[in-house]
Amino acid sequence: MRTLATKQTAINQYNGLGNQLWDLSGQRPTLDLRFAEDRTLVDATTGSNLVNFTRASSGTYVGSDGLIKTATTDEARFDHNPTTGESLGLLVEESRTNLLLNSATLATQNVTVTAIAHTLSFYGTGTVTLSGAHSATLVGTGAYPSRVALTFTPTAGTLTVTVSGTVEYANLEIGVGGSGVSFPTSYIPTTGSTATRAADVASISGSNFSSWFNASQGSIFSDSRIIQSATQTQVVYHFDGANYDISLRQPQVLADQFRANIGNQFTPAPGTGDALSAGTTKAAVAYSGTAGRLQVGSAGDNATMAGTLDASQLFIGSLNGATQLNGTLKRLAYWSQRLPNEVLQAITT
């Protein structure tokens, strides 16, 4: 059995990086959000909380002790690996509804479903057999934190969910507002009725944004982890401007690849360039005037922006509050100057 002391050692291995990013860049960033290290929204550069965070419901996450916790409405969630204790950072997810009733310890029930992709997930050693609108069997592999999941597309109608053995913390959810893309997200507790976890929205605007942002040149570092989906756009961050934006995202048209959208164009063009695998990805985006660059380790791509960036706010883990990351951000840092390519490589290696 893994002890809390062992988990804390794993956490400290990440926390020990401290100001290493500052040392590698040779410059103090004007914004440094150390979500995994500090487990807070406070900017490490200024010591101030510049982030506005909202979620119109409670939400669950894995705490530092490896157990499922509940965050209240508008409370940020800082997730952890339940097995290793690693601090994963800020959890940002889209809105999801759990269609199952009394989900903590599941019993046999009927669920009305539509003909779009659903994902069933649970912990435990029991079995869930689906019949009616869809036929399948999902067998548990162990108690928490061992989770199993099944994505399927039923016919419209009544889905019978037959439970045998121990089935705990079960979700049956539809992805992306019902667009047909589905995968398991954090556990959504229910009792006698379905329940919806609202979307996480984190942003910086007004003087909290203008105090550290430079429109003429800048560099952005991110360390993020996404839930892989080849047919859904997932956004790490979005500097929103009236005419020209910068964002880092996995485009819907590409499987397993991240792209920087610099000045309303992708770099490199979709379908070419370096693929950045889903999972934990360190990436840097830099710009100066109309010249932009995406860097990941030794791989880098240049882009020419159609105009100068005119961002007035930053969305963290979403595109204007939608198209959520569905993953975690360990760190997000910004320098109000264009760092050299060799520095961009060093901080993303």
N, C-alpha and C positions, 0 to 999 in steps of 0.2 A: 504493500500500500504506500502511495506517495504521501509524504508528510508535508505539513505546511512549511516547515523549514526548508525542505527541498524545493518547494514551489517558490519560496521567497528568493532562493539562490538564482532560480531561472529568471525571476523578475529583475534581480539586481544586475544580471548580465546585460540586460538592455539598459537599465537605468545608469549603469556605469559609463555609458557613452557620453553623458553630460553635455559638455560644450564641444565635443569632438567636431560637430558640424561647423561650428564657428571657426575652429582651428583649421579645418580643411579648406574652408572658403577664404580664410584670411581676412574676413570682414564680419562685422557684427550685423546680423539681419535686423531689419526694422520691424519685423513681425516674426515670432517664433512660437507656434502652438505645439507644445509637446504633449499630445493627448495620451500616449501610452506611458510616457515617463512620469508625468505629473498627475494624470487622471483628473484633469481639470480643464476648464476653458480659458484659464488665465494665460495671457501672453508673457512668455519668459523674458522678453526683451524689456518690456515696460512694467511688468508686474500688475497690469490692469486686465480686467475682463472686458474685452472689446466685442465679444461674440453675443449675438442675440439668438437664443435657442428656443424653439417651440415644438411641441408635439401635443396634439389635442386629445391625448389619452395617456394612460399608463403604458409601460412597456417593460419587457423582461430582458435580462442580460445575465452573463455569467460573472460572478464576483471574483475577487482575488482569492477566495477560499475554494473556488471551483464549483460553487453552488448557484442555482438559479435565483436571481434577485429580481425585485420589482422596483422600477423607477416611477415616480409619480408624474402627473401631467406636467409638461414643459421642463422635465428634468433630464439632462443629458445622460446617456448610457455609455459607460466605459467598460468594454467587454474584455474577457480573458479566455484563454484556452483552458477548458475544464480539466484537461489531463496534465498539461505541463505547468500551468499557472502563468504562462506568458501573458503579459499585458498587451492587448491587441490595439487599444486606442478607442477613439470615438466611433460608436456604432451608428450608422445612418442607414435607415431602411425605408422603403416605400410603405404605403398603407396596405394592410392585409386584414382579411376577416377569417376567423376560424369558424367553419361551418359545423363542427362537432359540438355536442353538448356534454357538460360534465367531463371536461377533457383531462383533468388531473389523473383520474383513474377511469379509463374508458369502459363503457358497457355497450352492448349491442344496440343499434339504433338505425333509423332510416333518415336519409338526408336527401333533400331536393337539390339536384345538380343540373347544370346546363352543359351544352356540348362544346366546352372549351377545356383547356388543360387545367388539371387540379394536381396538387401534391399532397400526399398523405405522409406524415412522419410521426414517429413516436419513440419512446425509450422503453426498455423492458424485454422480457424473455417470451412474451406471449405472441399470439398470431392474430392478424386482422384479415378476414376474408371478405372480399367485395363481390357483390352479386347484384342482379337487377340491371341498372344502367351501365355497369361495367363488371367484368369478371377478372379477378386477380387475387393473389395472396401475398401478404407481406409478413415476414417472420422476423421477430426481434432477435437481437444478438446479445443482449445483456442489459443489466440495469444501467441507469444514468452513470456516466455520460455517453454510453453506447447508443447512438441514434441511427435508425434506419429510415429510408425515405423511398417513395415511389411516385413518379409523375406519370399521369395517364389522362386520356381524353375520353370521358364517358359520353353516352348518348343523353339527351335531355330526358329527365324523368326522376325516378326514385332510386337512389343508391342504398342498398342494404349493407351496413357495416357490421359484420359479425365478429365478436371479440371472444377469444379464448385465452386463458392465462393472464399474465400481468402485462397490461398495456398502459403506460403512464405518459403524461405531458404530451398528448396527441394533438396534432394540427391537421386540418384538411382545409387547404387554402387555394385561392385562385390568384394568379400573379398579375401584376401590372394593370390593375383596374379592369381585369377581365380581357386583356388583349390576347390571351392564349399562351403567354410565356409564364412558366411556373417553375419554382424550385423552393426548397424549405427555407423559411426565415425563422426568427426567434420565436420561442413558444408564446402562444396567446392563450391565457387561461380563460375558460368558460365555465359557467354553471348551468342554469336552466335555459339559457338562450345563447345564440351566437354572440361573438364579441369581435370588435374591430380595433386593431392597433393603428393609430393615425401615423402619418408620415413624419419623419424627423426632418426639421428644417433648421439649419445653422447658417447665419449670415453676419456680415459686418458691413455697416453703412454709415452715412453721415460723417461726422468728425472722427468717429472711431476708425473709419476707413481712410479718409484723406490725410490723417496724421502720419501715416507710414507709407502711402502709395505714391509712386512716381510714374506719370503717364508716358514720359519720354523714354525711359529705360528701366529695366528691372529684371530680376531673376527669381524663379519660383522652384522650391524643392518640395516634393511630396513623397511620403512613404505610406503606401496604401495596400489594402488587401480586398479584392472583390470576390463576390460569388460568381463563378463563371457562368455565362449565358451567351451563347453564340448569336442569339437573335434579339437581344435587348441592349439598348444603349445604357451604359452605367457611367456616371460622372463623378470624378474625384473632386474637382473644383471648377468654378466658373467666375471669372472676372467679367462682370456684366457692364457693357457699355452701350451708349445710344446707337453707335454705328459699328464699332469694332471691339470684339471680345477676345478673351483668351480662355480656353478651357482645356482640361485633360480628361479624356473619356475613352471608353471602349465603344466605338461606333456600332450601331445595330447591323450595318452591312458587312462587318468583319468579324470572323470568329477568332477569339483568343488574341486580339491585338488592341493596343492602346494607340491613340493618336492625339496630337495636340491640335486644337482648332485655333489657329492664330489669325486674327483679323478676318474671321469668317471664312477661312479656308483651312483644310486639313493639311498637316505636314507629317509625313509625306502623303501623297495622294492616296486615297483608299485603294487597297489592293497591291501597293508597292511598299518598298522600304522594310524596316526592321520590325519584326513582330515582338511584342512584349507580352510574355505569357501571363495568363490569369494567375492570381495568387498575390503574394507580396511583391510589390514593384516600387523601386525607387526611381524617380524620374525628375528631370529638371527641364524647365522651359524658360528661355531667356529672350529678351527683345530689346532692341534699340532703334528708335524711329520706326521704320517699316521693315526692319530685318529681324526675323525670328528664328529660333532654333529649339529643337527637341533633342535632349541628350539622355541616354540610359547607358551608363558605363562607357564602353568604347564605341557604342553605336550612336551616331548623331545625324540629324537631318536638318537642313536649312529651309526656310520659307520666306517669301517676300509678302509682307502684309499689304493689303489694299489701301490702308490708311493708318494713321497713328492711333494707338489704343486710347480709348476715352472712357475707361471703366469708372463707375461711380459706386460700386459695391461688390462684395465678394460673397458668393455662395459656397459653402463648404459641404462637399458630398452631394451636391444636387445642381441642377440647371434651373436657375430662377425658382427654386423651391420645389421642383418636380424632377422626374428622371433621376431618382436617388441612386447613390452608390451601391446600396445593398451589400455593404461590407464595412470595413473599419479603416480609419486613418490613424496611423501611428504618429505622424508628424507633418506639419505644414509650415514652411518658412519662406520669407520673402526678403529680398534685398532690393533696395531702391537704386540699384545700378546693375549694369550688364556684366556678369562675371565672365572671365575668359573660358574658352571651351575646355581647357585642361582642368580648370576648377570644377566645371559642370561634370566632367568625367569622374573626378576624384570623389565628389560628394554622392554620386549615384552608383559607384562601384561596390 
